[in-house]
Amino acid sequence: MSRLDELIAELCPDGVEYKTIGELATDIFRGSGITRDQVTETGAPCVRYGEIYTTYGVWFDHCVSHTDETKITNAKYFEHGDILFAITGESVEDIAKSTAYVGCEKCLAGGDIVVLKHEQDPKYLAYALTTTKARTQKSKGKVKSKVVHSSVPAIQAIVVPVPPLEVQREIVRVLDNFTFLSAELSMELSAELSARRKQYDYYRNRLLTFDNESKKMPLSDVANLFRGEYITQKGSKPGDIPVILGGQEPAYYIDKANHDGEIVVIARSGVSAGFVSYWNQPIYVTDGFGYEAKKDVATPKYLYYALKRKEPELNAMKRGAGVPHVSGEMLGKVELSIPPIAVQERLVNVLDNFESICSDLSIELPAEIEARQKQYEYYRDLLLTFAETGGTLATDRQTDRQTDRQTDRQTG
């Protein structure tokens, strides 16, 4: 038997009691408002509710923000072991996200935070509050003016399993280990994706770097300019034609196109001004410049790769206050290296293969990361699901076997 099995058999052979947060609370209260202007680099450590969504995970041991506590009206404090809930948010799915504080300092709780004091293992309670069942209970928040709110009574009503402390601590040990391995694997996969993208960029740039004797031509001599046409989503009918508005992805889809066939589009305005994309299908170009390669000078795909290499330079051309933009006149003067068509076709063949590999990795690795996260959530939920007349539905033997497989994969 595993250690967890032994503890359950010994300490709760007849099942585990479920209790509400209200029953577990030795005290529960709301924090006091801390404005953005009151946050400082030094002073008393504090947490504002938005940081629970953006900064802290299941548990944390130090605060990223500080404030002058003498300027906080009716200051409210939390300490080691307390659970913090964010009771204001932007979505029903995320409302009442919680985190356990396992640090040693006395800290200030900002407004729209509920502080729970209790006598359970804080990390166990934090894990129990992340399960699918707990999140479903949290999602009963009320929507007011597009903002979702929860409350102290709603938090108090959440029901969680409460095994003996020894069982709680053993579950924490298993989940901490599994969480560490999952996070480590996700970081490795993310680093792999980043490395492959850098490798691709490096080889693309090397392949498109020619000696000083190669022909240099302005973009206006290499391609014919196709100007986008103004359109709004409100004045269009939905369809399957992508609208190229200026972002890196289609802005929306309509029922008509203003261009069909191969074309390279450069985004005209906004943060993505200068972004280069290649299309070989019906599209509707609006806030962008389309370039059709002159067949006797360049192939469309070579033009795409040559401009893609210069993307940082194109983005740096944007001018204007408010919404910056690049001009067609400036783009037309951009110089490109133009080798013979036969050379262009060989380069495109190599670069297409590189891009295909990178695209596959861009799909496969994030999918792998997502799969590992779902796997973690599955085992976490099983480990924290108790029968009222028996033990857990999953034991750490199952979880340990999974983490062993992960370890083998990493070292294999």
ZILINVEN-V845135 format. One record per run of one state. SS is the DSSP state (alpha for helix, beta for strand, coil for the rest). FROM is the first residue (numbers start at 0). LEN is the number of residues. Records with the same first field share a line. If there is no record, write none. Layout:
SS: FROM-LEN + FROM-LEN
//
This chain:
coil: 0-2 + 11-5 + 24-2 + 30-5 + 40-3 + 47-1 + 54-4 + 60-4 + 67-1 + 71-5 + 78-4 + 86-1 + 89-8 + 101-5 + 109-3 + 117-4 + 128-3 + 138-3 + 144-2 + 149-2 + 156-2 + 162-2 + 207-8 + 227-10 + 244-7 + 254-4 + 259-2 + 267-1 + 269-6 + 280-2 + 285-2 + 293-6 + 309-1 + 315-3 + 319-5 + 325-2 + 332-2 + 337-3 + 383-2 + 386-5 + 392-3 + 411-1
alpha: 2-9 + 20-4 + 35-3 + 48-6 + 68-3 + 121-7 + 131-7 + 151-5 + 164-43 + 218-4 + 299-10 + 310-5 + 327-5 + 340-43 + 395-16
beta: 16-4 + 26-4 + 38-2 + 43-4 + 58-2 + 64-3 + 76-2 + 82-4 + 87-2 + 97-4 + 106-3 + 112-5 + 141-3 + 146-3 + 158-4 + 215-3 + 222-5 + 237-7 + 251-3 + 258-1 + 261-6 + 268-1 + 275-5 + 282-3 + 287-6 + 318-1 + 324-1 + 334-3 + 385-1 + 391-1
//
